[in-house]
C-alpha cells in the first residue's frame, strides 16, 4: 500500500504554522508585499519555532544558527492588511545543519502564495565554527520532519 502525500505547496504538507501580521510598510508601490519581506517572514517563523519549541537562546546561548542559503518562489501576491500564515517543515536534518521548507499562505488558503527554503548551520557563538545541533533543538526539528499532522508549541 502506497502512502500518499499532499502536494509540496499545500497547507497539509506543513506541520507547524505561525500567523504573522502584515504591516503597511511591507507593501511596495504596486500594492503587494515586497519580495524582500517574504524572507523576513521565513526568518520569523523559523526563529519563533526554535525559541519556543527548541529552547534557542538568541541573546546568550553559546550556539546560534547562521543562514547559509535561502530561496523563494513567488506564486501569488500577499498584501497588507491580510495576515500571512507561515507553514514550516524540515526537509533535511544533518549533524550541524538543517534545511527548512516554508510556505506562505493567505489566511485560510490551501495553496501557498510563496514557497521557499532556508538552510541554517549551527555554529559556536564565540568562534563561528560548525557544532552539532543542540539536543533540544534537534528534538524540535525532528517533530517538523515527521508527517504525522500538525504540531503546536
C-alpha positions in Angstrom: 0.0 0.0 0.0 1.4 3.4 -1.0 1.1 6.3 1.3 0.1 9.5 -0.5 1.4 12.9 0.5 -0.1 16.3 -0.1 1.5 18.5 -2.8 4.5 20.3 -1.5 2.7 23.7 -1.8 -0.4 22.5 0.1 -1.3 23.6 3.6 -1.5 20.0 4.7 2.2 19.5 3.8 3.3 21.7 6.7 3.1 20.5 10.4 3.6 24.0 12.0 2.0 27.4 11.4 2.6 30.9 12.7 0.3 33.8 11.8 2.3 36.9 11.0 0.5 40.2 10.7 1.4 42.2 7.6 2.4 45.9 8.1 1.6 48.9 6.0 5.3 49.3 5.3 5.5 45.7 3.9 3.6 46.8 0.8 5.5 48.2 -2.1 4.3 50.9 -4.6 2.5 48.2 -6.5 0.2 47.4 -3.6 1.6 44.0 -2.6 4.2 42.8 -0.1 7.6 43.5 -1.4 9.7 40.4 -2.3 12.4 41.0 0.3 9.8 40.9 3.1 9.0 37.3 2.3 12.5 36.4 3.6 11.8 38.1 6.9 8.6 36.0 7.2 10.8 32.9 6.7 13.2 34.1 9.3 10.4 34.9 11.7 8.6 31.5 11.6 11.9 29.6 11.9 13.3 31.5 14.8 9.9 31.8 16.7 9.7 27.9 16.5 13.3 27.4 17.6 12.9 29.7 20.6 9.6 28.3 21.7 9.9 24.6 20.8 13.7 24.1 20.9 14.8 26.4 23.7 17.1 28.5 21.4 18.6 31.3 23.5 19.1 34.0 20.8 20.7 36.5 23.2 23.0 34.5 25.4 23.3 31.0 24.0 26.6 29.5 23.1 25.2 28.1 19.8 23.5 30.2 17.1 22.1 29.4 13.7 23.5 31.2 10.6 21.6 31.3 7.3 23.8 29.7 4.7 21.3 29.6 1.9 17.7 30.8 1.2 15.4 30.7 -1.8 11.8 31.9 -2.5 9.4 31.1 -5.4 6.6 33.6 -5.7 3.3 32.1 -6.7 0.7 34.7 -5.7 0.7 38.2 -4.2 0.3 38.9 -0.5 -0.9 42.3 0.7 -1.5 44.4 3.8 -3.7 44.2 5.8 -4.2 40.5 5.3 -2.2 38.3 7.8 0.2 35.7 6.5 0.1 32.1 7.7 3.6 30.8 7.6 4.0 27.0 7.4 7.2 25.3 8.4 8.7 21.8 7.9 12.1 20.2 7.9 13.3 18.7 4.6 16.8 17.6 5.8 18.3 17.3 9.2 22.1 16.9 9.4 24.7 16.9 12.2 25.2 20.7 12.2 22.7 21.9 9.6 19.0 21.8 8.8 17.1 22.7 5.6 13.7 24.1 6.3 10.9 24.5 3.8 8.4 27.3 4.3 5.1 28.0 2.7 3.4 31.4 3.0 -0.4 31.3 2.8 -3.1 33.9 2.6 -5.3 33.4 5.7 -7.2 30.2 5.3 -5.7 29.5 1.9 -5.0 25.9 0.9 -2.2 26.6 -1.6 0.9 28.6 -0.9 1.4 32.1 -2.2 5.1 31.6 -1.9 7.3 28.6 -1.2 10.9 28.5 -0.2 13.8 27.0 1.7 16.2 28.2 4.3 19.4 26.4 5.4 20.7 27.0 9.0 24.2 26.0 10.0 24.6 25.9 13.8 27.8 27.4 15.0 29.5 28.3 18.2 28.8 32.0 19.0 32.4 32.6 20.1 34.3 31.0 17.2 31.6 30.8 14.4 32.7 27.1 13.7 30.0 24.5 13.0 28.8 22.5 16.0 26.3 19.6 16.4 22.7 20.8 16.7 21.9 21.1 20.4 19.7 18.2 21.6 16.6 20.3 22.5 16.7 22.0 19.1 17.3 18.6 17.3 14.2 17.2 19.1 12.1 20.1 18.0 13.4 19.9 14.4 12.7 16.1 14.3 9.0 16.9 15.1 8.9 19.1 12.0 10.3 16.3 9.9 7.5 13.8 10.6 4.4 13.9 8.5 2.2 13.0 11.5 0.0 16.0 11.3 0.0 19.5 12.9 2.1 20.4 15.9 1.9 23.3 18.3 4.3 24.8 20.8 
